[in-house]
């Protein structure tokens, strides 16, 4: 398989799934190294393919909102120990955490795709953060950040807000 065919195959794999696919999985399926996949993804992005990297792998963005899905933005503030509690507040109330957004003094808006829909996803994210010794984006802004959350209805969204308030994580004007 030549590189063009391999990149076409990567797109086909990403289009066929609805969950993230890791570079390692793609490498195994296509019998190349993980680094070759990372390079292919960079080239596909440069060719305007809407591929997003999440903590669990790559997704091909459809740009569509699922029927009945409500997208809401919440402002939060916490230290590193609040990450799991914050994510649990959303997933335990039927919502998903799509991203994290911070406002940086030099770079402007910085965002990262999360795609967290369960406690398993949340725990996996926290584990990867700890293992890599990476700083969470909220460390850049004194803990203040935004999340886009996907909710099945307004009641679920209100439950998330209430839980974040109880956890002293919801960032509100003082």
N, C-alpha and C positions, 0 to 999 in steps of 0.2 A: 504494500500500500504506500503510495507516495504522500507527501505532506498535505497536498490539497485534498486528497481523498480522506486522509485522517481527520482533517478539520471538518470536512463535511460529515463524517461519522460522529465527531464530537457533538456537532449541532443536532444531529438526528437523535443521539442519546439524550441530550438535554431537553429536546422537544417532546420526547416520549414520556418523560417522567414529570411528576409534580412535586418532587422533593429534591433537595440538593444532592449533587453527585461530586464526590471528592476527586481531587487530582489523582490520588492513589488508585481509586477504583477505575477511573478512565484509563490510567496508564496500564493497569492490569488487563482491561478489556482490549486495549489496542496494542498491547505488547511493546510498549515504549517506556521510557523513564518518566517519573513524575515531572522532572524539569522540562522535558519535551512538551508535556501537556500544558504546563504553565506558560511556556513560550507560545504554543498554539492558541491558548486562550487570549494572550496579549494581542496576537495578530488578528484574531476574530473580533476582539473589541475595537481594534484600530480600523477594522472594516465595517464598523458601526453595528455589530451584532450586540443586542442588549443583554449581555451576560453579566451577572452580578455574582460577586464572591460573598459567601456567608461563612460563619464559623464552621459549618458542616459541609461546605462544598459549593459548587457552582450551580446557578439557576439561570434559565433563559427567561427574562422578564416578558410577560405578555402585555403589560400595561393596562390590563383590564381589571376592574374590580368585580369580584364574584357577586352573583345575585344575593341581595340581602346583607351584604357585608358593609359595615359602617367603619370608616376610617376616622380616627380621632387622634389629636395630638395632646400629650400630657407633659407638663413641666415637672421635673423631679429634682431633688437634691439629696444626696447621701454620700457617705464615704464608701470605701471598698466593701466593707462588711454589709452594706445595704443592698448590694447587687442582687443576691439570690432572693431576698425578701421582696424586692421590687418586681422581679420577674415572676415570682410565685403569685403576687397580688393580681397580675394580669391573667396568667394561665389558669389559676384556680377558679377564676370567675368567667371562664369560657372565652377569653380573648387571646390574641397572639401579639407578640411584640415584634414589629417588623424591622425597626431600626433604632439607632441612637444618633442624636444630632447635638453637636456643641458649636458654640460660636467662639472662634479663636481670634485673638487680637491681630494677628498677622495674616493668617490664611483665610479668615472669614469662616463660613460654615463648613464644618467637617462632619461627615456622616459615615456610619458603618451599618451594613445590613446585618440583622440578627436572625430573623425568621425563627423565633422561639415560640412554640405552640404547646409545650408540655413541661412538666417538671424535669423529665428526662433531658429535654433540650436545654433547660436552664442549668441543670447540674453539669451537663457536658460543657456548656459555655464557661461556667465558673471554673471547672477543672482545667480547661485549656488556658484560661487566663492565668491561673496559678502556675501551671506547669511551664508556660512560656515566660513567666515573670514579666509579662507585658503590663504596661499601665493601662487601665481603662480610660476611655476618652474623657469621662467625667473628672478625672484627675487634672485635666488641663484647665478646668473652669471652676475649681473649688467645689466640685460636686454637682454643679448645676448643668442640666442637660434636658433634652426633649426626647420623647419616644413617639413614633407613630404606632398606634395600636389598631388592630383589626378586631371588631366586635360584631357578634351576631345581631345585637339589638341595643337600644338605649339603656335598658335595665342592666345588661352586663357591663356597659361602660360606667354607669353610676356605681355599680358594686366595686369596680376597680378603683374609681376615685375614692370611695369611702375607705377601702382597705389601705390605699396609699396614705390617706389622712391618718388612719389609725397607726400606721407604721412610722408616722412623722417623716414621710418621704415626699409627699405631694408638695411642690414648690408653689406657694401662694404669696401674694403681696402681703407684706406685714403691716 
